[in-house]
Amino acid sequence: MQSDILDPSWSGIVHVSDATKAFLAQPHKLLINGEHTEGVKGNTLNSYDPATGEKLATVCIGTEEDIDNAVKAARAAFNGPWSALSHFDRAKLLKKLAVAIAEHAEVFTELEVLDNGMPRFIAALTVENISEMFDYYAGCAQHIEGTTTQPPRHVAMEAEALTYTLKEPVGVAGLIVPWNVPISTAVLKLAPALAAGCTVVVKPSEETPLSILLLGQLLKETGFPDGVVNIVNGYGHDAGARLSAHPDVDKVSFTGSTATGRKVISAAMGNLKKVSLELGGKSPVVVMPDADVELVIPGIALATFFLQGQNCMAGTRIFIHESLHDEVVEKLIAFTSSLKIGHGLQPETFLGPLISAGHKEKVLGYISKGQEEGAKLVYGGRPLAGNGHFVEPAIFTGCHRDMAIVREEIFGPVMAIQSFSTTNLDEIAAMANDTEYGLSGSVWTESLSTAHALVARIRAGQVSVNCHGAIGTNIPFGGYGQSGWGREFGREGLDAYLETKAVTARLSARQ
């Protein structure tokens, strides 16, 4: 593993643009009804670079009262100027915002790296994707259409009649965003919500609010009416809980842990608001005996270690046919040892830090537990020196289904490898499906028949062949089982923010 001992001053290690430095020096307030405010109680917290521990900015933190004010503003905007806009006018604003994001791509990229720790190449791709998302949903906004259908028999028997459907916005939506890919997850909710005609209250993670606050500035500059998008930084147990339970919120969309998702469901029961959930995962990666090993090695490593394993679709349960097991493990170790770990803004960095000291200890705890339960740690798993929250990627072999590192979502760079001997697809699928989750997965084989037959048997919302995590703006994404409810991205992502109204009009009596 190539690593760097990091000086606590990030400005001494990496170059940060003047525009990013200027943004960090600004006050970072809540955005409610078009106004930047410190919040009712004036609470703040500091945001830190997880690679160095250095303070980046002080951010205002909202409470239940601020959520109430934001929801009130969103409701007024929904009933007022936003509803008066045509689909085409909304699309123009979304396209304008897409252009503004592209123009501020460097600042967004650097903020994502500094606030979250992700490598720059991932942050840059993420920022490109969010501009694409607004552009994509601008197009969708222009094609929100109902249908006509046969009128009910008892009406049509007596008179000419017309029956049609309308697609209407759900109303006020609460968007609760995690820390692992903050700006991307915010936008994959925000873009379809705005395209549908909803108004929103966004609750960023308290760990990573900065890029979403920059987005708030661009929303104002590009002409979105006041109150359409409100941003309330805050803690989950306070602001997030209030947003989930608020009686005037019509829908809540949450991305995060399965445990917290259950709390969101309970909170939403008060007014039976609509709920979308993208939750945890423990995705299987199945390597068949005819797999291309040279393709498998980087594919598996990226499946597990992308974003330091801090992503819900990480492929962390690796099933390798016994005929390839030793070769794949040996080459995986060699490949992983070549990956550079360091500050995300440093050239060639592939692995950044974990998000916090607490999360680092959690991941190290799982690595220790894996060894205690009998798994063989064949590579890595050590904390690195310095002020950042760095952990070497860990590769375990000799794993079995009852181990914690196999069953539980770790959200860190921990790979659990199991060997199998069967070629029976039902038996292989049973191993892959032996989890409460069902978010993602991948199959590695040269046989087209094997690939599609096994994909059909794997219970997950997204399965890739000879690649992993193949998602995109136009491709629906979501989970089976305890990985969530509903789909994001694609047309399904827009439908989540629309209601269908059926209308029948009795016309003239039959002659």
Secondary structure as a PSIPRED ss2 file (coil, helix, strand):
# PSIPRED VFORMAT (PSIPRED V4.0)

   1 M C   1.000  0.000  0.000
   2 Q E   0.000  0.000  1.000
   3 S E   0.000  0.000  1.000
   4 D C   1.000  0.000  0.000
   5 I C   1.000  0.000  0.000
   6 L C   1.000  0.000  0.000
   7 D C   1.000  0.000  0.000
   8 P C   1.000  0.000  0.000
   9 S C   1.000  0.000  0.000
  10 W H   0.000  1.000  0.000
  11 S H   0.000  1.000  0.000
  12 G H   0.000  1.000  0.000
  13 I C   1.000  0.000  0.000
  14 V C   1.000  0.000  0.000
  15 H C   1.000  0.000  0.000
  16 V C   1.000  0.000  0.000
  17 S C   1.000  0.000  0.000
  18 D H   0.000  1.000  0.000
  19 A H   0.000  1.000  0.000
  20 T H   0.000  1.000  0.000
  21 K H   0.000  1.000  0.000
  22 A H   0.000  1.000  0.000
  23 F H   0.000  1.000  0.000
  24 L H   0.000  1.000  0.000
  25 A H   0.000  1.000  0.000
  26 Q C   1.000  0.000  0.000
  27 P C   1.000  0.000  0.000
  28 H E   0.000  0.000  1.000
  29 K C   1.000  0.000  0.000
  30 L E   0.000  0.000  1.000
  31 L E   0.000  0.000  1.000
  32 I E   0.000  0.000  1.000
  33 N C   1.000  0.000  0.000
  34 G C   1.000  0.000  0.000
  35 E E   0.000  0.000  1.000
  36 H E   0.000  0.000  1.000
  37 T E   0.000  0.000  1.000
  38 E C   1.000  0.000  0.000
  39 G C   1.000  0.000  0.000
  40 V C   1.000  0.000  0.000
  41 K C   1.000  0.000  0.000
  42 G C   1.000  0.000  0.000
  43 N E   0.000  0.000  1.000
  44 T E   0.000  0.000  1.000
  45 L E   0.000  0.000  1.000
  46 N E   0.000  0.000  1.000
  47 S E   0.000  0.000  1.000
  48 Y E   0.000  0.000  1.000
  49 D C   1.000  0.000  0.000
  50 P C   1.000  0.000  0.000
  51 A C   1.000  0.000  0.000
  52 T C   1.000  0.000  0.000
  53 G C   1.000  0.000  0.000
  54 E C   1.000  0.000  0.000
  55 K E   0.000  0.000  1.000
  56 L E   0.000  0.000  1.000
  57 A E   0.000  0.000  1.000
  58 T E   0.000  0.000  1.000
  59 V E   0.000  0.000  1.000
  60 C E   0.000  0.000  1.000
  61 I E   0.000  0.000  1.000
  62 G C   1.000  0.000  0.000
  63 T C   1.000  0.000  0.000
  64 E H   0.000  1.000  0.000
  65 E H   0.000  1.000  0.000
  66 D H   0.000  1.000  0.000
  67 I H   0.000  1.000  0.000
  68 D H   0.000  1.000  0.000
  69 N H   0.000  1.000  0.000
  70 A H   0.000  1.000  0.000
  71 V H   0.000  1.000  0.000
  72 K H   0.000  1.000  0.000
  73 A H   0.000  1.000  0.000
  74 A H   0.000  1.000  0.000
  75 R H   0.000  1.000  0.000
  76 A H   0.000  1.000  0.000
  77 A H   0.000  1.000  0.000
  78 F H   0.000  1.000  0.000
  79 N H   0.000  1.000  0.000
  80 G C   1.000  0.000  0.000
  81 P H   0.000  1.000  0.000
  82 W H   0.000  1.000  0.000
  83 S H   0.000  1.000  0.000
  84 A H   0.000  1.000  0.000
  85 L C   1.000  0.000  0.000
  86 S C   1.000  0.000  0.000
  87 H H   0.000  1.000  0.000
  88 F H   0.000  1.000  0.000
  89 D H   0.000  1.000  0.000
  90 R H   0.000  1.000  0.000
  91 A H   0.000  1.000  0.000
  92 K H   0.000  1.000  0.000
  93 L H   0.000  1.000  0.000
  94 L H   0.000  1.000  0.000
  95 K H   0.000  1.000  0.000
  96 K H   0.000  1.000  0.000
  97 L H   0.000  1.000  0.000
  98 A H   0.000  1.000  0.000
  99 V H   0.000  1.000  0.000
 100 A H   0.000  1.000  0.000
 101 I H   0.000  1.000  0.000
 102 A H   0.000  1.000  0.000
 103 E H   0.000  1.000  0.000
 104 H C   1.000  0.000  0.000
 105 A H   0.000  1.000  0.000
 106 E H   0.000  1.000  0.000
 107 V H   0.000  1.000  0.000
 108 F H   0.000  1.000  0.000
 109 T H   0.000  1.000  0.000
 110 E H   0.000  1.000  0.000
 111 L H   0.000  1.000  0.000
 112 E H   0.000  1.000  0.000
 113 V H   0.000  1.000  0.000
 114 L H   0.000  1.000  0.000
 115 D H   0.000  1.000  0.000
 116 N H   0.000  1.000  0.000
 117 G C   1.000  0.000  0.000
 118 M C   1.000  0.000  0.000
 119 P C   1.000  0.000  0.000
 120 R H   0.000  1.000  0.000
 121 F H   0.000  1.000  0.000
 122 I H   0.000  1.000  0.000
 123 A H   0.000  1.000  0.000
 124 A H   0.000  1.000  0.000
 125 L H   0.000  1.000  0.000
 126 T H   0.000  1.000  0.000
 127 V H   0.000  1.000  0.000
 128 E H   0.000  1.000  0.000
 129 N H   0.000  1.000  0.000
 130 I H   0.000  1.000  0.000
 131 S H   0.000  1.000  0.000
 132 E H   0.000  1.000  0.000
 133 M H   0.000  1.000  0.000
 134 F H   0.000  1.000  0.000
 135 D H   0.000  1.000  0.000
 136 Y H   0.000  1.000  0.000
 137 Y H   0.000  1.000  0.000
 138 A H   0.000  1.000  0.000
 139 G H   0.000  1.000  0.000
 140 C H   0.000  1.000  0.000
 141 A H   0.000  1.000  0.000
 142 Q C   1.000  0.000  0.000
 143 H C   1.000  0.000  0.000
 144 I C   1.000  0.000  0.000
 145 E C   1.000  0.000  0.000
 146 G C   1.000  0.000  0.000
 147 T C   1.000  0.000  0.000
 148 T E   0.000  0.000  1.000
 149 T E   0.000  0.000  1.000
 150 Q C   1.000  0.000  0.000
 151 P C   1.000  0.000  0.000
 152 P C   1.000  0.000  0.000
 153 R H   0.000  1.000  0.000
 154 H H   0.000  1.000  0.000
 155 V H   0.000  1.000  0.000
 156 A H   0.000  1.000  0.000
 157 M C   1.000  0.000  0.000
 158 E C   1.000  0.000  0.000
 159 A E   0.000  0.000  1.000
 160 E E   0.000  0.000  1.000
 161 A E   0.000  0.000  1.000
 162 L E   0.000  0.000  1.000
 163 T E   0.000  0.000  1.000
 164 Y E   0.000  0.000  1.000
 165 T E   0.000  0.000  1.000
 166 L E   0.000  0.000  1.000
 167 K E   0.000  0.000  1.000
 168 E E   0.000  0.000  1.000
 169 P E   0.000  0.000  1.000
 170 V C   1.000  0.000  0.000
 171 G C   1.000  0.000  0.000
 172 V E   0.000  0.000  1.000
 173 A E   0.000  0.000  1.000
 174 G E   0.000  0.000  1.000
 175 L E   0.000  0.000  1.000
 176 I E   0.000  0.000  1.000
 177 V C   1.000  0.000  0.000
 178 P C   1.000  0.000  0.000
 179 W C   1.000  0.000  0.000
 180 N C   1.000  0.000  0.000
 181 V C   1.000  0.000  0.000
 182 P H   0.000  1.000  0.000
 183 I H   0.000  1.000  0.000
 184 S H   0.000  1.000  0.000
 185 T H   0.000  1.000  0.000
 186 A H   0.000  1.000  0.000
 187 V H   0.000  1.000  0.000
 188 L H   0.000  1.000  0.000
 189 K H   0.000  1.000  0.000
 190 L H   0.000  1.000  0.000
 191 A H   0.000  1.000  0.000
 192 P H   0.000  1.000  0.000
 193 A H   0.000  1.000  0.000
 194 L H   0.000  1.000  0.000
 195 A H   0.000  1.000  0.000
 196 A H   0.000  1.000  0.000
 197 G C   1.000  0.000  0.000
 198 C C   1.000  0.000  0.000
 199 T E   0.000  0.000  1.000
 200 V E   0.000  0.000  1.000
 201 V E   0.000  0.000  1.000
 202 V E   0.000  0.000  1.000
 203 K E   0.000  0.000  1.000
 204 P C   1.000  0.000  0.000
 205 S C   1.000  0.000  0.000
 206 E C   1.000  0.000  0.000
 207 E C   1.000  0.000  0.000
 208 T C   1.000  0.000  0.000
 209 P C   1.000  0.000  0.000
 210 L H   0.000  1.000  0.000
 211 S H   0.000  1.000  0.000
 212 I H   0.000  1.000  0.000
 213 L H   0.000  1.000  0.000
 214 L H   0.000  1.000  0.000
 215 L H   0.000  1.000  0.000
 216 G H   0.000  1.000  0.000
 217 Q H   0.000  1.000  0.000
 218 L H   0.000  1.000  0.000
 219 L H   0.000  1.000  0.000
 220 K H   0.000  1.000  0.000
 221 E H   0.000  1.000  0.000
 222 T C   1.000  0.000  0.000
 223 G C   1.000  0.000  0.000
 224 F C   1.000  0.000  0.000
 225 P C   1.000  0.000  0.000
 226 D C   1.000  0.000  0.000
 227 G C   1.000  0.000  0.000
 228 V C   1.000  0.000  0.000
 229 V E   0.000  0.000  1.000
 230 N E   0.000  0.000  1.000
 231 I E   0.000  0.000  1.000
 232 V C   1.000  0.000  0.000
 233 N C   1.000  0.000  0.000
 234 G C   1.000  0.000  0.000
 235 Y C   1.000  0.000  0.000
 236 G H   0.000  1.000  0.000
 237 H H   0.000  1.000  0.000
 238 D H   0.000  1.000  0.000
 239 A H   0.000  1.000  0.000
 240 G H   0.000  1.000  0.000
 241 A H   0.000  1.000  0.000
 242 R H   0.000  1.000  0.000
 243 L H   0.000  1.000  0.000
 244 S H   0.000  1.000  0.000
 245 A H   0.000  1.000  0.000
 246 H C   1.000  0.000  0.000
 247 P C   1.000  0.000  0.000
 248 D C   1.000  0.000  0.000
 249 V C   1.000  0.000  0.000
 250 D C   1.000  0.000  0.000
 251 K E   0.000  0.000  1.000
 252 V E   0.000  0.000  1.000
 253 S E   0.000  0.000  1.000
 254 F E   0.000  0.000  1.000
 255 T E   0.000  0.000  1.000
 256 G C   1.000  0.000  0.000
 257 S C   1.000  0.000  0.000
 258 T H   0.000  1.000  0.000
 259 A H   0.000  1.000  0.000
 260 T H   0.000  1.000  0.000
 261 G H   0.000  1.000  0.000
 262 R H   0.000  1.000  0.000
 263 K H   0.000  1.000  0.000
 264 V H   0.000  1.000  0.000
 265 I H   0.000  1.000  0.000
 266 S H   0.000  1.000  0.000
 267 A H   0.000  1.000  0.000
 268 A H   0.000  1.000  0.000
 269 M C   1.000  0.000  0.000
 270 G C   1.000  0.000  0.000
 271 N C   1.000  0.000  0.000
 272 L C   1.000  0.000  0.000
 273 K C   1.000  0.000  0.000
 274 K E   0.000  0.000  1.000
 275 V E   0.000  0.000  1.000
 276 S E   0.000  0.000  1.000
 277 L E   0.000  0.000  1.000
 278 E E   0.000  0.000  1.000
 279 L C   1.000  0.000  0.000
 280 G C   1.000  0.000  0.000
 281 G C   1.000  0.000  0.000
 282 K C   1.000  0.000  0.000
 283 S E   0.000  0.000  1.000
 284 P E   0.000  0.000  1.000
 285 V E   0.000  0.000  1.000
 286 V E   0.000  0.000  1.000
 287 V E   0.000  0.000  1.000
 288 M C   1.000  0.000  0.000
 289 P C   1.000  0.000  0.000
 290 D C   1.000  0.000  0.000
 291 A C   1.000  0.000  0.000
 292 D C   1.000  0.000  0.000
 293 V H   0.000  1.000  0.000
 294 E H   0.000  1.000  0.000
 295 L H   0.000  1.000  0.000
 296 V H   0.000  1.000  0.000
 297 I H   0.000  1.000  0.000
 298 P H   0.000  1.000  0.000
 299 G H   0.000  1.000  0.000
 300 I H   0.000  1.000  0.000
 301 A H   0.000  1.000  0.000
 302 L H   0.000  1.000  0.000
 303 A H   0.000  1.000  0.000
 304 T H   0.000  1.000  0.000
 305 F H   0.000  1.000  0.000
 306 F H   0.000  1.000  0.000
 307 L H   0.000  1.000  0.000
 308 Q H   0.000  1.000  0.000
 309 G H   0.000  1.000  0.000
 310 Q C   1.000  0.000  0.000
 311 N C   1.000  0.000  0.000
 312 C C   1.000  0.000  0.000
 313 M C   1.000  0.000  0.000
 314 A C   1.000  0.000  0.000
 315 G E   0.000  0.000  1.000
 316 T E   0.000  0.000  1.000
 317 R E   0.000  0.000  1.000
 318 I E   0.000  0.000  1.000
 319 F E   0.000  0.000  1.000
 320 I E   0.000  0.000  1.000
 321 H E   0.000  0.000  1.000
 322 E H   0.000  1.000  0.000
 323 S H   0.000  1.000  0.000
 324 L H   0.000  1.000  0.000
 325 H H   0.000  1.000  0.000
 326 D H   0.000  1.000  0.000
 327 E H   0.000  1.000  0.000
 328 V H   0.000  1.000  0.000
 329 V H   0.000  1.000  0.000
 330 E H   0.000  1.000  0.000
 331 K H   0.000  1.000  0.000
 332 L H   0.000  1.000  0.000
 333 I H   0.000  1.000  0.000
 334 A H   0.000  1.000  0.000
 335 F H   0.000  1.000  0.000
 336 T H   0.000  1.000  0.000
 337 S H   0.000  1.000  0.000
 338 S C   1.000  0.000  0.000
 339 L C   1.000  0.000  0.000
 340 K E   0.000  0.000  1.000
 341 I E   0.000  0.000  1.000
 342 G C   1.000  0.000  0.000
 343 H C   1.000  0.000  0.000
 344 G C   1.000  0.000  0.000
 345 L C   1.000  0.000  0.000
 346 Q C   1.000  0.000  0.000
 347 P C   1.000  0.000  0.000
 348 E C   1.000  0.000  0.000
 349 T C   1.000  0.000  0.000
 350 F C   1.000  0.000  0.000
 351 L E   0.000  0.000  1.000
 352 G C   1.000  0.000  0.000
 353 P C   1.000  0.000  0.000
 354 L C   1.000  0.000  0.000
 355 I C   1.000  0.000  0.000
 356 S C   1.000  0.000  0.000
 357 A H   0.000  1.000  0.000
 358 G H   0.000  1.000  0.000
 359 H H   0.000  1.000  0.000
 360 K H   0.000  1.000  0.000
 361 E H   0.000  1.000  0.000
 362 K H   0.000  1.000  0.000
 363 V H   0.000  1.000  0.000
 364 L H   0.000  1.000  0.000
 365 G H   0.000  1.000  0.000
 366 Y H   0.000  1.000  0.000
 367 I H   0.000  1.000  0.000
 368 S H   0.000  1.000  0.000
 369 K H   0.000  1.000  0.000
 370 G H   0.000  1.000  0.000
 371 Q H   0.000  1.000  0.000
 372 E H   0.000  1.000  0.000
 373 E C   1.000  0.000  0.000
 374 G C   1.000  0.000  0.000
 375 A C   1.000  0.000  0.000
 376 K E   0.000  0.000  1.000
 377 L E   0.000  0.000  1.000
 378 V E   0.000  0.000  1.000
 379 Y E   0.000  0.000  1.000
 380 G C   1.000  0.000  0.000
 381 G C   1.000  0.000  0.000
 382 R C   1.000  0.000  0.000
 383 P E   0.000  0.000  1.000
 384 L C   1.000  0.000  0.000
 385 A C   1.000  0.000  0.000
 386 G C   1.000  0.000  0.000
 387 N C   1.000  0.000  0.000
 388 G C   1.000  0.000  0.000
 389 H C   1.000  0.000  0.000
 390 F C   1.000  0.000  0.000
 391 V E   0.000  0.000  1.000
 392 E C   1.000  0.000  0.000
 393 P C   1.000  0.000  0.000
 394 A E   0.000  0.000  1.000
 395 I E   0.000  0.000  1.000
 396 F E   0.000  0.000  1.000
 397 T E   0.000  0.000  1.000
 398 G C   1.000  0.000  0.000
 399 C C   1.000  0.000  0.000
 400 H C   1.000  0.000  0.000
 401 R C   1.000  0.000  0.000
 402 D C   1.000  0.000  0.000
 403 M C   1.000  0.000  0.000
 404 A H   0.000  1.000  0.000
 405 I H   0.000  1.000  0.000
 406 V H   0.000  1.000  0.000
 407 R H   0.000  1.000  0.000
 408 E C   1.000  0.000  0.000
 409 E C   1.000  0.000  0.000
 410 I C   1.000  0.000  0.000
 411 F C   1.000  0.000  0.000
 412 G C   1.000  0.000  0.000
 413 P C   1.000  0.000  0.000
 414 V E   0.000  0.000  1.000
 415 M E   0.000  0.000  1.000
 416 A E   0.000  0.000  1.000
 417 I E   0.000  0.000  1.000
 418 Q E   0.000  0.000  1.000
 419 S E   0.000  0.000  1.000
 420 F E   0.000  0.000  1.000
 421 S C   1.000  0.000  0.000
 422 T C   1.000  0.000  0.000
 423 T C   1.000  0.000  0.000
 424 N C   1.000  0.000  0.000
 425 L H   0.000  1.000  0.000
 426 D H   0.000  1.000  0.000
 427 E H   0.000  1.000  0.000
 428 I H   0.000  1.000  0.000
 429 A H   0.000  1.000  0.000
 430 A H   0.000  1.000  0.000
 431 M H   0.000  1.000  0.000
 432 A H   0.000  1.000  0.000
 433 N C   1.000  0.000  0.000
 434 D C   1.000  0.000  0.000
 435 T C   1.000  0.000  0.000
 436 E C   1.000  0.000  0.000
 437 Y E   0.000  0.000  1.000
 438 G E   0.000  0.000  1.000
 439 L C   1.000  0.000  0.000
 440 S E   0.000  0.000  1.000
 441 G E   0.000  0.000  1.000
 442 S E   0.000  0.000  1.000
 443 V E   0.000  0.000  1.000
 444 W E   0.000  0.000  1.000
 445 T C   1.000  0.000  0.000
 446 E C   1.000  0.000  0.000
 447 S C   1.000  0.000  0.000
 448 L H   0.000  1.000  0.000
 449 S H   0.000  1.000  0.000
 450 T H   0.000  1.000  0.000
 451 A H   0.000  1.000  0.000
 452 H H   0.000  1.000  0.000
 453 A H   0.000  1.000  0.000
 454 L H   0.000  1.000  0.000
 455 V H   0.000  1.000  0.000
 456 A H   0.000  1.000  0.000
 457 R H   0.000  1.000  0.000
 458 I C   1.000  0.000  0.000
 459 R C   1.000  0.000  0.000
 460 A C   1.000  0.000  0.000
 461 G C   1.000  0.000  0.000
 462 Q E   0.000  0.000  1.000
 463 V E   0.000  0.000  1.000
 464 S E   0.000  0.000  1.000
 465 V E   0.000  0.000  1.000
 466 N C   1.000  0.000  0.000
 467 C C   1.000  0.000  0.000
 468 H C   1.000  0.000  0.000
 469 G C   1.000  0.000  0.000
 470 A C   1.000  0.000  0.000
 471 I C   1.000  0.000  0.000
 472 G C   1.000  0.000  0.000
 473 T C   1.000  0.000  0.000
 474 N C   1.000  0.000  0.000
 475 I C   1.000  0.000  0.000
 476 P C   1.000  0.000  0.000
 477 F E   0.000  0.000  1.000
 478 G C   1.000  0.000  0.000
 479 G C   1.000  0.000  0.000
 480 Y E   0.000  0.000  1.000
 481 G E   0.000  0.000  1.000
 482 Q C   1.000  0.000  0.000
 483 S C   1.000  0.000  0.000
 484 G E   0.000  0.000  1.000
 485 W E   0.000  0.000  1.000
 486 G C   1.000  0.000  0.000
 487 R C   1.000  0.000  0.000
 488 E E   0.000  0.000  1.000
 489 F C   1.000  0.000  0.000
 490 G H   0.000  1.000  0.000
 491 R H   0.000  1.000  0.000
 492 E H   0.000  1.000  0.000
 493 G H   0.000  1.000  0.000
 494 L H   0.000  1.000  0.000
 495 D H   0.000  1.000  0.000
 496 A C   1.000  0.000  0.000
 497 Y C   1.000  0.000  0.000
 498 L E   0.000  0.000  1.000
 499 E E   0.000  0.000  1.000
 500 T E   0.000  0.000  1.000
 501 K E   0.000  0.000  1.000
 502 A E   0.000  0.000  1.000
 503 V E   0.000  0.000  1.000
 504 T E   0.000  0.000  1.000
 505 A E   0.000  0.000  1.000
 506 R E   0.000  0.000  1.000
 507 L E   0.000  0.000  1.000
 508 S E   0.000  0.000  1.000
 509 A E   0.000  0.000  1.000
 510 R C   1.000  0.000  0.000
 511 Q C   1.000  0.000  0.000
